[in-house]
Amino acid sequence: MNGPVPRTHETLAESTSEGLKTLITRRIQGDWLAKEFPSYCPDGNGITGTNQYDIGPDLSALVPGVAWPLWQHAVSDETLFDVLDYVGQRIAKPSSGEWHSFFRHHELRFDEAAGRAEFRAAVNLVLSRGGTVFEMAPQMLIQRIGVPEVQEAFRQLRPATDDATLDSLLETARTLYLSRAAADRTTAVEKLWDAFERLKTIDDPSDKRKSVEALL
């Protein structure tokens, strides 16, 4: 690979979108959702694969507009992110367990922590190489990290003003700005403005002008 790609894109390039779709499909086909949607051995002992018939109705109910099998129709970036959230929160890495000689298959064992870590790393690699301003957080949700300048500003932002209201406004603004929903980011700007107004009353709550002069 070449060096880091500038992370400035607010929308997914086709190659990034297709890479994420392929990643999801491979994980489903590789039984990484089998713990949540199990297909059992005929003897009733142990999970041997994924019951994909159960995924479709559940996914369609929680992510409206998604058809099953996946990717029959074009999906928006937001819908693709919803599917990534859905898969990420249900994923567990499978491995071979006990061998059933009669049915000639292994039971599956699962490691949820490893599955989440590996899936998140794979998703974030695709998003990073695509130069996007998005990443999958440890909570297995896609969030907007913003352009590098904003990322640095947020890293330095540590609300500790001794005013609980002001600190809460700043922290709420930071949380909302990281949302991938445009409406949340608009609210984040409003919270920052509220914080600015609050800041102007800290030194003298009874007189904003004197408070500003003291602050300056």
C-alpha positions in Angstrom: 0.0 0.0 0.0 1.0 3.6 -0.5 0.9 6.1 2.4 -2.2 7.3 4.3 -5.0 8.7 2.2 -6.4 12.1 3.2 -9.7 11.5 5.0 -11.9 14.2 3.5 -14.7 12.4 1.6 -18.3 12.8 3.0 -19.7 10.2 0.6 -18.5 6.7 -0.3 -16.7 6.1 -3.5 -18.1 3.2 -5.5 -15.0 1.1 -4.8 -15.4 1.7 -1.0 -19.1 0.9 -1.1 -18.5 -2.3 -3.0 -15.6 -3.3 -0.7 -17.9 -2.9 2.4 -20.7 -4.9 0.7 -18.3 -7.7 -0.1 -16.9 -7.7 3.5 -20.4 -8.1 4.9 -21.3 -10.8 2.4 -18.2 -12.8 3.2 -18.7 -12.6 6.9 -22.3 -13.8 6.6 -21.3 -16.7 4.3 -18.4 -17.5 6.6 -20.8 -18.1 9.6 -19.8 -15.0 11.5 -23.5 -14.4 12.3 -24.2 -18.1 13.2 -24.2 -17.4 16.9 -27.1 -15.0 16.5 -28.8 -17.0 13.8 -27.9 -20.6 14.4 -28.5 -23.7 12.2 -28.3 -26.7 14.4 -26.9 -30.2 13.8 -29.7 -32.7 13.0 -29.0 -34.5 16.3 -29.9 -31.2 18.1 -26.5 -30.8 19.7 -24.4 -27.8 18.5 -24.4 -25.1 15.9 -23.1 -26.1 12.5 -23.9 -23.1 10.4 -26.0 -20.0 9.8 -29.8 -20.0 9.4 -29.9 -17.3 6.7 -33.7 -17.6 6.4 -33.9 -15.9 9.8 -31.6 -13.0 9.0 -33.7 -11.6 6.2 -36.9 -10.8 8.1 -34.9 -9.5 11.1 -32.6 -7.3 9.1 -35.5 -5.9 7.0 -37.5 -5.0 10.1 -34.6 -3.2 11.7 -33.1 -1.6 8.5 -36.1 -0.5 6.4 -35.5 -0.6 2.6 -33.0 -3.5 2.7 -34.0 -6.5 0.6 -32.8 -10.0 1.3 -30.6 -11.5 -0.1 -28.5 -8.4 0.2 -27.5 -6.1 -2.6 -30.2 -6.9 -5.0 -30.8 -3.2 -5.3 -28.6 -0.1 -4.9 -28.5 1.3 -1.3 -27.6 4.7 0.0 -24.5 5.3 2.1 -26.7 5.7 5.2 -28.4 2.3 4.6 -25.1 0.6 4.1 -23.9 2.1 7.3 -27.0 0.8 9.0 -26.3 -2.7 7.7 -22.7 -2.4 9.0 -24.1 -1.5 12.4 -26.5 -4.4 12.3 -23.8 -6.9 11.4 -21.2 -5.5 13.8 -23.4 -5.8 16.8 -24.2 -9.4 16.1 -20.9 -10.8 14.9 -18.8 -13.5 16.5 -15.8 -15.2 15.0 -16.5 -18.9 14.3 -14.0 -21.8 14.7 -14.3 -25.5 14.4 -15.2 -27.4 17.6 -16.2 -31.0 18.1 -16.2 -33.3 15.0 -19.4 -35.3 14.3 -18.3 -38.3 12.3 -21.9 -39.4 11.5 -22.9 -36.2 9.9 -19.3 -35.3 8.9 -19.2 -31.8 10.2 -17.7 -29.8 13.0 -19.8 -28.0 15.7 -18.9 -24.3 15.7 -17.5 -22.3 18.6 -17.6 -18.5 18.7 -15.5 -15.7 20.0 -17.5 -12.5 20.1 -14.7 -10.2 21.2 -12.3 -11.4 18.4 -15.1 -11.2 15.9 -15.9 -7.6 16.7 -12.3 -6.6 16.8 -11.5 -8.2 13.4 -14.6 -6.9 11.7 -14.1 -3.4 13.0 -10.5 -3.4 11.9 -11.5 -4.6 8.4 -14.3 -2.0 8.1 -12.1 0.8 9.2 -9.3 -0.2 6.8 -11.8 0.1 3.9 -13.1 3.4 5.1 -9.6 4.7 5.7 -8.3 3.7 2.3 -11.4 5.2 0.7 -10.5 8.6 2.3 -13.8 8.9 4.1 -14.5 10.9 7.3 -16.2 7.8 8.8 -15.1 5.0 11.0 -16.6 2.1 13.1 -16.4 3.0 16.8 -15.7 0.4 19.5 -19.5 0.3 20.1 -19.7 -1.2 16.6 -21.5 1.8 15.2 -20.4 3.9 12.2 -19.7 7.5 13.2 -18.4 10.6 11.5 -14.9 11.6 12.7 -14.8 14.8 10.6 -11.8 16.2 8.7 -8.4 16.1 10.3 -8.6 19.7 11.7 -11.8 18.9 13.5 -10.4 15.6 14.8 -7.5 17.4 16.3 -9.7 20.0 17.9 -11.9 17.3 19.5 -8.8 15.5 20.8 -7.8 18.7 22.6 -11.3 19.4 23.9 -11.6 18.4 27.5 -14.6 20.2 29.1 -13.5 21.1 32.7 -14.8 24.6 33.3 -16.2 23.9 36.8 -19.6 24.8 35.3 -21.7 21.7 34.9 -24.0 23.3 32.4 -21.3 24.5 30.1 -19.3 21.2 30.3 -22.5 19.3 29.4 -23.2 21.6 26.4 -19.7 21.1 25.1 -19.7 17.3 25.6 -23.2 17.1 24.0 -21.9 19.1 21.0 -19.0 16.8 20.6 -21.1 13.7 20.7 -23.7 15.0 18.3 -21.0 16.2 15.8 -19.7 12.7 15.6 -23.1 11.4 14.4 -23.3 10.5 10.8 -26.8 12.1 10.7 -26.8 15.7 9.3 -29.6 16.7 11.7 -27.5 15.7 14.7 -24.6 17.7 13.4 -26.8 20.8 13.0 -27.9 20.3 16.6 -24.2 20.1 17.6 -23.6 23.6 16.2 -26.6 24.9 18.1 -25.2 23.3 21.3 -21.8 25.0 20.7 -23.6 28.3 20.3 -25.5 27.7 23.5 -22.1 27.0 25.2 -20.7 30.2 23.9 -23.7 32.1 25.3 -23.3 30.3 28.6 -19.6 31.2 28.6 -20.4 34.9 28.5 -22.3 34.7 31.8 -19.8 32.6 33.9 -18.0 35.4 35.6 -21.0 37.6 36.4 -24.3 35.9 35.8 -26.3 39.1 36.6 -24.5 41.3 33.9 -23.4 39.7 30.7 -21.4 42.7 29.6 -19.3 42.7 32.8 -19.0 39.0 32.6 -17.6 39.2 29.0 -15.1 42.0 30.1 -14.0 39.8 33.0 -13.6 36.8 30.7 -11.5 38.8 28.2 
